C-alpha cells in the first residue's frame, strides 16, 4: 500500500466540521490533509443541482438547508465572503397562513398545545434526572401525533427516544436564513481551497506508537495528531478501527445516534397555483406523515420532509416509494386534479448512505450529558468533532463548524506544547 506522506494532522471527513478544522489548521501553519470517503466535499451538506431544470442559481439541498440561529451563525458571514447569497425570507413554519384542511383557528389550537408541551419539557429539564420526551405529552390530546411528527423533522426521531434534557440544551434564536445557491454548495466551495483527498475512506487509526498511522483506501499517512469528524453511527459500528481500541467512544456514540430525515423534491406543473413559500402537513392525525414546503425560492417545486420511522420505511422503496407516498398525501390535500402534475426529481436516503447512516444526532433518554464526553481528546493526539459533539448547536451545520474549529484549536495547542517540550 502506498504511503501518502507525513503530516502534522490528518482530518477524517470533509463535512462542515472537517472543513472548519482544515481552515483553522491552515491559519496555524500546520501541515495537514483532509481525507473524505465520498467523491465530494460537504458530508451531510449536499446540494443537488441540474443545469437542465432551469433552477440556476438556486440549489436544492438534500441535506441541511437552513442557517439556523442566523444572528449568531458564523456561516452567514462566510456565505457572503464566498460570494454566495443569504436569503432572509421568513420560513413557512414561522408564518401563519391558510392550509388546506388546517384552518387558522385549528392551527392556533395546535400551537397552543405545542407550546404547552415545550413548556413542560423546559420545566422537566430543570429537575434531576432525565426521561423520554413522549412522557410529557398531554394524555388524549388530538395534537399529540402532529407534535410527534414534528419531532421527527426536528430531531430525526420520535419523542419516545428523545432525551428531555438534551433537547433543552439546544439553543435556537429562531432566526433562520437560507443559502440560495445551497448549503452544500457553501461547504463544498469553502472546502475547495483545502488539501482534500476524496474517495478515500479511512479504515484504521493506529495510535499505539510515537506517531499515528492512518490507513485509508488510498494509502497510509503518518501524523502527529488526528481529528475525527465522522458521524456517531459510524463510530458506534467500528467502521474505523482504532488501535488501541476506544470502547468508551464507541459506547458514547451509540447513545448519541443519528436520527433520520430525508427530503424529496417534486417538480410541479402549473406551480403558480400553489401559494409561494407555504407549508402543508400531509396529515394532522398521525406521526407518519410528510411536511411539504411549496415553491421555495419561487421555484416550481415542492420540498418534502420525512422523518423518523416514516423515512426509514420509505427508504426501503427508494425514489418511487417516496414519490408515491407524497403524491397520495398531496392529492388528498389539493384534489385529484393534481395527481399527474408531480414529477420526482431528487430524493435523499441518508439512512442507507454508508458514510453517514443517518441525518443528525439526538441523545437517548438518560444520556443528555454524553456530548461533552464524546468531544474529549484521547491522549492529546486524537481529537473529536462533528455536530454530535456540540453542546448547544448539535444537529446543525454551524454546530459542526464550531466543533471543527474547537478540535483544531485543541490539536494546535497540544502540538505546540509537545514541540516546546522537545525543544527544552
C-alpha positions as CSV (number, residue, x, y, z in Angstrom):
1,X,0.0,0.0,0.0
2,X,1.4,3.4,-1.0
3,X,2.5,5.9,1.7
4,X,0.7,9.2,1.2
5,X,3.2,11.0,3.3
6,X,3.8,12.5,6.7
7,X,1.8,15.5,8.1
8,X,1.2,17.2,11.4
9,X,-2.6,16.4,11.4
10,X,-4.9,14.2,9.5
11,X,-8.6,15.3,9.4
12,X,-11.0,12.5,8.8
13,X,-14.1,13.8,7.0
14,X,-14.7,16.8,4.8
15,X,-18.1,17.9,6.0
16,X,-18.7,21.2,7.8
17,X,-16.6,20.1,10.8
18,X,-13.7,18.8,8.8
19,X,-13.6,21.9,6.5
20,X,-13.7,24.2,9.5
21,X,-10.9,22.2,11.1
22,X,-8.8,22.4,7.9
23,X,-9.1,26.2,7.7
24,X,-8.1,26.5,11.4
25,X,-5.1,24.3,10.9
26,X,-4.1,26.3,7.8
27,X,-4.2,29.5,9.8
28,X,-1.9,27.9,12.4
29,X,0.6,27.0,9.7
30,X,0.4,23.2,10.2
31,X,0.9,20.6,7.5
32,X,-2.4,18.6,7.2
33,X,-4.6,16.6,4.9
34,X,-8.3,16.0,4.9
35,X,-9.5,12.5,3.9
36,X,-13.0,12.2,2.6
37,X,-14.8,8.9,1.9
38,X,-17.2,10.4,-0.5
39,X,-16.5,11.6,-4.0
40,X,-17.5,15.2,-2.9
41,X,-16.8,17.7,-0.2
42,X,-19.7,18.6,2.1
43,X,-20.7,15.5,4.1
44,X,-24.3,15.8,5.2
45,X,-24.5,19.2,3.4
46,X,-25.3,18.2,-0.2
47,X,-26.8,20.4,-2.8
48,X,-28.4,18.8,-5.9
49,X,-28.1,20.9,-8.9
50,X,-29.2,20.3,-12.5
51,X,-28.4,22.7,-15.4
52,X,-31.3,21.3,-17.4
53,X,-34.0,22.2,-14.9
54,X,-33.7,25.9,-15.1
55,X,-33.3,26.3,-11.3
56,X,-30.0,28.1,-11.5
57,X,-28.6,29.9,-9.5
58,X,-30.7,28.1,-6.8
59,X,-29.7,24.8,-5.4
60,X,-31.9,22.1,-3.9
61,X,-30.5,20.9,-0.6
62,X,-30.9,17.2,0.1
63,X,-29.0,17.7,3.4
64,X,-29.0,20.6,5.8
65,X,-30.9,23.6,4.3
66,X,-31.2,26.3,6.9
67,X,-28.8,28.7,8.5
68,X,-30.3,28.3,12.0
69,X,-29.8,30.9,14.7
70,X,-28.6,33.1,11.8
71,X,-27.9,36.1,14.0
72,X,-25.2,34.0,15.8
73,X,-24.3,31.6,13.0
74,X,-20.7,32.2,11.7
75,X,-21.5,30.5,8.4
76,X,-23.7,33.5,7.5
77,X,-20.7,35.8,7.2
78,X,-18.7,33.0,5.4
79,X,-21.5,32.6,2.9
80,X,-21.3,36.2,1.9
81,X,-17.5,36.2,1.9
82,X,-17.6,33.4,-0.7
83,X,-19.9,35.4,-3.0
84,X,-23.0,33.3,-2.2
85,X,-26.4,34.7,-1.4
86,X,-28.0,34.8,2.1
87,X,-31.8,34.6,1.7
88,X,-33.7,36.1,4.6
89,X,-37.2,35.0,3.6
90,X,-39.2,34.0,6.7
91,X,-39.5,30.2,6.9
92,X,-43.0,28.9,6.3
93,X,-43.3,27.4,9.8
94,X,-42.9,30.8,11.3
95,X,-45.7,32.4,9.4
96,X,-49.5,32.0,9.9
97,X,-51.1,31.1,6.6
98,X,-54.2,29.2,5.5
99,X,-53.6,25.5,4.9
100,X,-55.9,23.0,3.2
101,X,-57.7,21.1,5.9
102,X,-56.0,23.1,8.6
103,X,-57.9,26.3,9.3
104,X,-56.3,29.2,11.2
105,X,-58.2,28.5,14.4
106,X,-57.1,24.9,14.4
107,X,-53.5,26.0,13.7
108,X,-53.7,28.2,16.8
109,X,-55.1,25.4,18.9
110,X,-52.2,23.2,17.7
111,X,-49.6,25.9,18.5
112,X,-51.1,26.3,22.0
113,X,-50.8,22.6,22.6
114,X,-47.3,22.5,21.2
115,X,-46.2,25.5,23.3
116,X,-47.6,23.9,26.4
117,X,-45.7,20.7,25.6
118,X,-42.4,22.7,25.2
119,X,-43.1,24.5,28.5
120,X,-43.5,21.1,30.3
121,X,-40.2,20.0,28.6
122,X,-38.4,23.1,29.9
123,X,-39.7,22.7,33.4
124,X,-38.9,19.0,33.4
125,X,-35.3,19.7,32.3
126,X,-34.8,21.7,35.5
127,X,-35.4,18.6,37.6
128,X,-32.9,15.9,38.5
129,X,-32.6,13.0,36.1
130,X,-34.0,12.6,32.6
131,X,-36.8,11.0,30.8
132,X,-38.3,10.4,27.3
133,X,-40.0,13.4,25.9
134,X,-43.1,11.4,25.0
135,X,-43.9,11.1,28.7
136,X,-44.7,14.8,28.7
137,X,-47.4,14.7,26.0
138,X,-50.8,15.6,27.3
139,X,-52.8,12.3,27.6
140,X,-55.5,12.1,25.0
141,X,-54.6,15.4,23.2
142,X,-55.6,15.2,19.5
143,X,-52.4,17.1,18.6
144,X,-50.0,14.5,20.0
145,X,-49.5,12.8,16.6
146,X,-48.5,16.0,14.9
147,X,-46.3,17.1,17.8
148,X,-44.6,13.7,17.4
149,X,-44.3,14.1,13.7
150,X,-42.6,17.5,14.1
151,X,-40.1,15.8,16.4
152,X,-39.1,13.5,13.6
153,X,-38.4,16.5,11.4
154,X,-36.6,18.5,14.1
155,X,-34.8,15.7,15.8
156,X,-34.9,12.8,13.3
157,X,-36.6,10.6,15.9
158,X,-39.9,10.1,17.7
159,X,-40.4,11.5,21.1
160,X,-40.1,8.2,22.9
161,X,-36.4,8.1,22.0
162,X,-35.6,11.7,22.8
163,X,-33.9,13.0,25.9
164,X,-35.8,15.9,27.5
165,X,-32.6,17.4,28.9
166,X,-30.6,17.1,25.7
167,X,-33.5,18.8,23.8
168,X,-33.5,21.6,26.3
169,X,-29.7,22.1,25.8
170,X,-30.3,23.1,22.2
171,X,-30.0,26.8,21.7
172,X,-32.2,28.5,19.0
173,X,-32.6,32.2,18.4
174,X,-35.5,31.4,16.0
175,X,-33.8,33.4,13.2
176,X,-33.4,31.2,10.1
177,X,-31.9,32.1,6.7
178,X,-31.0,30.0,3.7
179,X,-28.1,29.9,1.2
180,X,-29.8,30.5,-2.1
181,X,-27.2,28.5,-4.0
182,X,-27.4,25.7,-1.5
183,X,-25.9,24.9,1.9
184,X,-24.0,22.0,0.3
185,X,-22.6,24.5,-2.3
186,X,-21.3,26.7,0.6
187,X,-19.4,23.9,2.4
188,X,-18.0,22.5,-0.9
189,X,-16.8,25.9,-2.0
190,X,-15.2,26.6,1.3
191,X,-13.5,23.2,1.2
192,X,-12.2,23.6,-2.3
193,X,-9.2,25.6,-1.0
194,X,-8.1,22.8,1.3
195,X,-5.9,19.7,0.6
196,X,-8.8,17.2,0.5
197,X,-8.4,13.7,-0.9
198,X,-11.8,12.4,-1.9
199,X,-12.9,8.7,-2.5
200,X,-10.6,8.0,0.5
201,X,-12.4,6.2,3.3
202,X,-10.3,5.8,6.4
203,X,-10.0,2.1,7.6
204,X,-7.8,2.1,10.6
205,X,-6.2,4.6,13.0
206,X,-3.2,3.2,15.0
207,X,-2.2,5.5,17.8
208,X,0.0,2.9,19.6
209,X,3.3,4.4,18.5
210,X,5.2,7.7,18.6
211,X,3.3,8.8,15.5
212,X,-0.2,7.9,14.5
213,X,-0.6,5.7,11.4
214,X,-3.7,6.2,9.4
215,X,-4.7,3.6,6.8
216,X,-7.0,4.6,4.0
217,X,-8.3,3.3,0.7
218,X,-5.5,5.3,-1.0
219,X,-2.6,4.5,1.3
220,X,-1.1,5.2,4.7
221,X,-0.3,8.6,6.3
222,X,1.8,9.2,9.4
223,X,0.6,12.1,11.6
224,X,1.3,13.7,15.0
225,X,-2.5,14.1,15.6
226,X,-5.8,13.1,14.0
227,X,-9.1,15.0,14.1
228,X,-12.1,12.6,13.7
229,X,-15.3,14.2,12.4
230,X,-17.2,11.1,11.3
231,X,-20.9,10.7,12.4
232,X,-21.7,8.8,15.6
233,X,-23.4,5.9,13.7
234,X,-20.0,5.1,12.1
235,X,-18.1,5.3,15.4
236,X,-20.6,3.1,17.1
237,X,-20.3,0.4,14.4
238,X,-16.4,0.4,14.3
239,X,-16.4,1.5,10.7
240,X,-13.0,2.9,11.6
241,X,-10.9,0.6,13.7
242,X,-8.8,2.2,16.4
243,X,-5.6,0.6,17.8
244,X,-5.6,0.6,20.8
245,X,-9.4,0.2,20.8
246,X,-11.6,3.1,22.1
247,X,-14.6,1.3,23.7
248,X,-15.7,4.3,25.6
249,X,-16.0,6.4,22.4
250,X,-17.9,3.6,20.7
251,X,-20.3,3.3,23.7
252,X,-20.9,7.0,23.9
253,X,-21.5,7.2,20.1
254,X,-24.2,4.5,20.5
255,X,-26.2,6.6,22.9
256,X,-25.9,9.7,20.6
257,X,-27.2,8.1,17.5
258,X,-28.2,9.8,14.2
259,X,-31.9,10.1,13.7
260,X,-33.3,10.1,10.2
261,X,-34.7,12.9,8.0
262,X,-35.0,12.7,4.2
263,X,-36.1,15.1,1.6
264,X,-37.9,14.7,-1.7
265,X,-38.1,17.3,-4.4
266,X,-41.1,17.2,-6.8
267,X,-41.3,19.4,-10.0
268,X,-44.8,20.8,-10.2
269,X,-46.8,21.7,-13.4
270,X,-48.6,25.0,-13.0
271,X,-46.9,25.5,-9.7
272,X,-48.0,29.1,-9.7
273,X,-51.4,27.9,-8.5
274,X,-49.7,27.0,-5.1
275,X,-49.0,29.7,-2.6
276,X,-45.3,30.6,-2.6
277,X,-43.1,29.7,0.4
278,X,-46.0,28.0,2.2
279,X,-46.2,24.7,4.1
280,X,-48.7,21.9,4.4
281,X,-48.7,18.8,6.6
282,X,-49.7,15.6,4.9
283,X,-51.9,14.6,7.8
284,X,-52.8,16.0,11.2
285,X,-53.7,12.8,13.0
286,X,-50.6,10.6,12.5
287,X,-46.9,10.9,13.0
288,X,-46.0,9.0,9.8
289,X,-46.6,12.0,7.5
290,X,-44.7,14.4,5.4
291,X,-44.3,18.2,5.6
292,X,-44.4,19.9,2.3
293,X,-42.8,23.3,1.5
294,X,-44.4,24.8,-1.6
295,X,-42.4,26.8,-4.0
296,X,-39.2,27.6,-2.1
297,X,-37.3,30.5,-3.7
298,X,-40.4,30.7,-6.0
299,X,-39.2,27.6,-7.8
300,X,-41.8,25.3,-9.5
301,X,-41.0,22.6,-6.8
302,X,-42.3,21.1,-3.6
303,X,-39.7,20.2,-1.0
304,X,-41.0,17.3,1.1
305,X,-39.7,16.3,4.5
306,X,-40.0,12.9,6.1
307,X,-38.5,11.9,9.4
308,X,-38.1,9.0,11.9
309,X,-39.6,5.6,11.2
310,X,-41.7,7.1,8.3
311,X,-38.5,8.0,6.5
312,X,-36.9,4.6,7.4
313,X,-39.8,2.7,5.9
314,X,-39.8,4.9,2.7
315,X,-36.1,4.4,2.2
316,X,-36.8,0.7,1.5
317,X,-38.7,1.7,-1.5
318,X,-36.4,4.4,-2.9
319,X,-37.4,7.4,-5.0
320,X,-40.6,5.7,-6.3
321,X,-41.8,4.9,-2.8
322,X,-41.2,8.5,-1.5
323,X,-42.9,9.9,-4.6
324,X,-46.0,7.6,-4.3
325,X,-46.4,8.4,-0.6
326,X,-46.1,12.2,-1.2
327,X,-48.4,12.1,-4.2
328,X,-51.2,10.4,-2.2
329,X,-50.8,12.9,0.6
330,X,-50.7,15.9,-1.7
331,X,-53.7,14.7,-3.7
332,X,-55.7,14.2,-0.5
333,X,-54.9,17.9,0.4
334,X,-55.2,19.5,-3.0
335,X,-57.6,17.4,-5.0
336,X,-57.4,14.7,-7.7
337,X,-56.6,17.2,-10.5
338,X,-53.1,17.4,-9.1
339,X,-52.3,13.7,-9.3
340,X,-50.4,13.9,-12.7
341,X,-48.7,17.2,-12.1
342,X,-45.9,16.0,-9.9
343,X,-42.6,14.6,-11.1
344,X,-40.0,13.3,-8.7
345,X,-36.6,14.8,-9.4
346,X,-34.4,14.1,-6.4
347,X,-34.5,12.3,-3.0
348,X,-32.1,11.7,-0.1
349,X,-31.7,8.3,1.7
350,X,-29.4,9.2,4.5
351,X,-30.1,6.1,6.5
352,X,-28.7,4.0,3.6
353,X,-25.8,6.3,2.8
354,X,-22.8,4.3,4.0
355,X,-20.7,7.2,5.2
356,X,-23.5,8.7,7.4
357,X,-26.1,6.0,8.2
358,X,-28.5,8.8,9.3
359,X,-29.1,12.5,9.4
360,X,-28.2,14.2,12.7
361,X,-27.7,13.2,16.3
362,X,-30.0,13.1,19.3
363,X,-29.3,11.8,22.8
364,X,-31.2,8.8,24.1
365,X,-33.1,9.4,27.4
366,X,-30.6,9.4,30.3
367,X,-27.6,10.3,28.1
368,X,-28.0,14.1,27.8
369,X,-24.6,14.7,29.3
370,X,-22.6,12.5,26.8
371,X,-21.8,15.1,24.1
372,X,-19.0,16.6,26.2
373,X,-17.6,13.1,26.8
374,X,-17.6,12.3,23.0
375,X,-15.7,15.6,22.4
376,X,-12.9,14.8,24.9
377,X,-9.5,14.2,23.3
378,X,-7.6,10.9,23.7
379,X,-4.0,11.4,24.9
380,X,-4.0,14.9,23.4
381,X,-3.4,13.2,20.0
382,X,-6.9,12.1,18.9
383,X,-9.5,14.9,18.7
384,X,-13.2,14.6,18.0
385,X,-15.5,17.0,16.2
386,X,-18.9,16.9,14.4
387,X,-22.3,18.2,15.2
388,X,-22.8,15.4,17.8
389,X,-20.0,17.0,20.0
390,X,-21.6,20.4,20.0
391,X,-23.1,21.2,23.4
392,X,-25.8,23.6,22.2
393,X,-25.9,23.5,18.4
394,X,-26.0,19.8,17.7
395,X,-27.9,18.6,14.7
396,X,-26.8,21.7,12.7
397,X,-24.0,22.5,10.2
398,X,-22.9,25.5,12.3
399,X,-22.6,23.3,15.3
400,X,-20.4,21.0,13.3
401,X,-18.4,24.1,12.0
402,X,-17.8,25.4,15.5
403,X,-16.8,21.9,16.7
404,X,-14.2,21.6,13.9
405,X,-12.7,24.9,15.0
406,X,-12.7,23.8,18.6
407,X,-11.0,20.4,17.8
408,X,-8.4,22.2,15.6
409,X,-7.6,24.6,18.4
410,X,-7.1,21.7,20.8
411,X,-4.8,20.0,18.3
412,X,-2.8,23.1,17.7
413,X,-2.3,23.7,21.4
414,X,-1.3,20.1,22.1
415,X,1.2,20.0,19.2
416,X,2.7,23.4,20.3
417,X,3.1,22.1,23.8
418,X,4.7,18.9,22.6
419,X,7.1,20.8,20.3
420,X,8.0,23.2,23.2
421,X,8.8,20.2,25.4
422,X,11.1,18.7,22.8
423,X,12.9,22.0,22.4
424,X,13.8,22.4,26.1
